[in-house]
């Protein structure tokens, strides 16, 4: 009141009951002037408990807003953590694939520039390391494989310098021709394998019917089946199909069927069957040939590794199964060759659907 009588506005809060905070009252006073003189004061009082509902309502709104902000922050943080973890997970999978030597495309991480740059750097490093190891490996392997036919050609050529009977001369000329064809086959297969191994995914994917693929390959190899009097049993469901390059899948099946024909005795049977295998299909070729020695099983599919044919004919180039394995991995699948419990050998080509 004294402040008001001095011409100033005044405000104060007092407890109606001294020991109870809930009984506080707010007072606001203003001077009353008449002709410039203060003649009194006007005081307005309002208990604070009358304002309590508004205070509590404002407090509730503030609390809800705070909880919403905290919730959104946690949600954003969780989303960001999931996104970052997923990107790192894809990068880790890529690194594992590189270390295992499996074909894998460089993961696209457009939302994270740093990880995208890291992924690109890993991809470039893989290409350089693989390129160096690839050349070294192929030089050693190719040198080893070329020694035998080159030695044969050289020996036959030296003998041809001597005075030989026509029959002997024709025999050595035929030997040179066969060894030259073998060299050409090795070079062609090797170039084909090199082109495939530098790819990380099929060039173009399309729906591929396994029934249609089998029919195409069987039509191409029918003369060899007839010559060997080899029977054929085909059991591929009509809906069996995968996604990939048809030409490569046909080539993989052709390689497996050629191997089966080479090792199947006359009047034997080759059985081709397909069945669902998770998200893809498993194509199995079983032949009645002799069992594979235990020491050779782990090496099947290695470049240049081959077994002698039962009929004593010349070995293969040792690149057919390597090509087939590469084609399978290019389509996200696998190749397995093993002895069948009931006899013979079974090769299983697994491809993603």
N, C-alpha and C positions, 0 to 999 in steps of 0.2 A: 504493500500500500504506500509506503514512504517513497518508493521509486516512482509510483504513479503520480503522487502529489507533487513531485518535482518536475512533472511534465514528460515522463518517459513511460513507455509500455512496460508492463511487468508480467512475469510468469513464474509460477512455482508449483511444486508438487508436495503435498503434505499427506501424511497418513491420518485417516480418521481415527483409527485405533493404532496406537504406536507400535505394537508388537506384531501387527498383521499387514504384510505387504499388499494383500489383496484389497485393502480399504483405502489405498491412496486416491487422492483427488487432485485433479489438475486445475489450477486457478490462472486465469488470464485477466489482467486489468488494464484499462485505458483511461487517461485523464479526460475530464469534461471541462471544456473551456467556454466561457461566455465573455465576449468583448475582450478576448485575449487573456482573461484571468481564469485560473483554475478554480472552479467552484466545487468540484467533487471528482469522484472516480466511479467508473462502471466496472464491476467485476463479474466474470462468468466462470462458473465452476462445473466440472464434469467428472464424475467418478471414472477412474481408469478401467474398472471392471466392465463398464459399458462398452469400452473399446476392445475388450479382450477377444470377442468373436472375430473381429476384423483382423486383429493381430494373429490369432491362431490360424485364420484362413490364409493370411499372407504367408505365415510360417509354413503351412502345409503346401502351398503352391511353390514356395522356394525349395522345400525339401523334395517335392516331386520333380521339379526342374533339375535339381542337383542329381537325383537318382537317375533321371533320364540321360543327363550328360555323362554320368559315370558309366551307365549301361552302354550308351553308344560308343564311349571310349573303349570299353572292354570288348564290345563286338568288333569295332574297327581293328583293335589290337589283335584279336583272335583271327580275324580275316587276313590281316597282313601277315601274321605268323604262319597261317596255313599256306598262303600264297608263296611266301618266301621258302617255307619248308618244302613245298611241292617242287619249286624251281630247283632247289638244292638237291632234292631227291632225284629229279630227272637228270641233273648233271652228274650225280653219283652213279646212277645206272649207266650213263654213257661212259663214264670213266671205267666202270667194271667191265663193260662190253669191250672197250678198247684194250684193257689189260688181258682179257681172255681171248682176244683176237677175233671176236665175233663182229660181223658187219652191223653197224648201227649208224643212223643218220645223226648229224649234229643237232641237238635239241634246239628248237626255236624258243627264245625267251625274250619276246619283244617288250615286255613290261619292266624288265630289269636290265638296264644297260650294262652294268658291271658284270653280272652273271652271263649275259649274252656274249660279251667280249671274251670272258674266260672260256666259255664253251667253244667259241670260234678258235681261240688259241689252242685249246686241247685238240680240236679237229685238225688244225694245221700241223700240230706236233705229231699226231698220230700218222698223218699222211707222210711226213718226212721220215719218221722212224720205220713205218711199215715199208716205205719205198726202199730204204736202205737194206732192211732185213730181207725184203722180197727179192731184191736183185742178188744179194749174197746167196740166199737159199737156192734160187733158181740156177745160178751159175754152177754151184756145186752139184745140184741134182742133174742138170742138163749135161754137164761134163761127164758125170758118171754113166749116164744112160747112153751117151753117144759113143763111148769108148768101144763097146762091143760091136755094133754094126760097122763102125769105121774100121776096126781091126779086121773084121770079116771081109769088107770091101778091099782093103789093102792087100790082105793075103791072097784073095782071089785074083786081083789085078797082077800081083807078082807072078802067080802061076801061069797066067795067060801070056806072059812074056816068053814062056817056054814053048817048045814044039809039042803040042798036045793033039790027041785024037779028036776028031769032030765032036764025038759024044762027050768027052771030058770038057772040051771047050764050052759046049752048050750048057753043061752042068754048072760050071763056074760063072758063066754069064747070067744064068738064072739066079744064082746065089747073089750076085751083085745087084740084080734087079730087085730081089726081095728085100735085101738090106736097105737099098735106097728108098723103097716104099715104106719101110719101117721108120727110117729117118724122117721122111716127109710126114708120116702119121704123128710122130712125136712132136715135131715142130708145129703142126696144125693144132693138135690138141693143147699144146702148151700155150700157144697164142690165144686160143679160145678160153682157157682157164685164166690166163692173165687178165683178159678183158673182164671176165666175171668177177674176179677177186678185187678189182679196183672199184667195183660198184658197191653201194651200201644198201640199195633197195631196188626192186624191179623198176624198169624204166617206165612202164605203163601197166596198170592193173586192169584186168577185165575178168568177168565171170568165166571160169573154165570148167567144163564138164569132164570129169574123170573118165566117164564112159566113152565120150567122143575122143579123148586123148588116147585111150587104150585101143580103140578101133583103128585110129590113124597109125599108131606104132605097129600094131599087129599086121595091118595090110602091108606095111613096108618090109617087115621081117618074115612074112609068110613063106617066101622061098627057102629061107634057112630052116624054118620049122619043118617044112615038107622034106627037105634034104635029109635032116636028121631023124625023120619019122618020129618027131616029138609031138605028143598030145598036149592039148591046152584046155584048161578049165578056167572059165572067167566068171567071177561073182562080184560085180560092182553094182550097187544100188543105183537106180535111175536118178536119184536126187543128189548123188555124190558130186560135189563141186567145190572148188576153191577159188580164191581171188589171186591173180598173178599174171605172169607172162606165159601164154599158152606154148609158145615155141620152146621156152626153157623147160617147162614141165614135160613136154613131149620128149625133149632131149634126155632129161633125167630118166624117164621110164624106158626110153630106148636103150640107154646104157645098161640099166639093170636087166632088161630082157636079153640083150646081147650076151651079158655075162652068164645069165641063166642058161642060154642055149649052149654056150661054150662048155659048160660043166655038166650038162644033162646028158646021160648016156642015150644011145639009140633006143627007141620005143619007150623012153621015159616020159614024164608028164610035168608040165609047168602049170602051177596054179596061181592065178592072180585074183586077189580079193581086196575089197575096201570096206572099212567100217569107221564109224564115228570115233573120233579121238579128241574129246574135250571140245574146243572151239574149232577144230579142223577135222581132217580125215587122215587115216593111216592106210597106205597102199602097200600091201604085202605081196611079194613074189616068192613062191616056194618051188624049189626044183629038187629032183631026185638024185642030184650029184653027190659025190663023196663029201664027207665032213671036212670042214676046214681045220687044219692043225691048230692046237691051242696057241702056239707061239705066233701064229699069223693073225689071229683074230684082232688083237689090239692095233695092228698096223694097217688093216684094211681101210682104204680111204686116203692113205698117205700118197703123196705124189711119187710116181715111178715105182711103187711097190705092187708087184703082181705075183700070182702063183702059176706054176706050170699047168697046162691043160691036161686033162686025163688022157686024151688021144695022142699026146706027145707033140702036138703042134706048137708053133712058136708062141711064146708068152705075149700078152698084150702090152700096151705102152705103160700100164700102171697109172693112167690118168683118168680113166672112165669113172671110177668111183669117186675120185677127187673132184671131178666136175659135178657129179651128182650131189655130193655132199655140199659143195658150194652153192648149187642151185637151191637145195633144201634150206640152207641157212639164209639165203637171200630172200626166201619166202617165209621166214620165221619158223622153219621146221628143222627136222633132223633126219639123219640117215643112220640106220643100224643094220649090221649084217651079223648073223649068228647061226649056229647049228640048230636045226629043229629037233626037238625031243623025239619025234617019230621017225627021224632020219632025213637026210638031205639038208639043204641050206635055205634060210629065209632071209630076204632083204626087205626091210620095212622103211618106206619113205613117208615121213609125216610132214604134212603141210597145213598151214593155218587156213581156216575157211574164210 
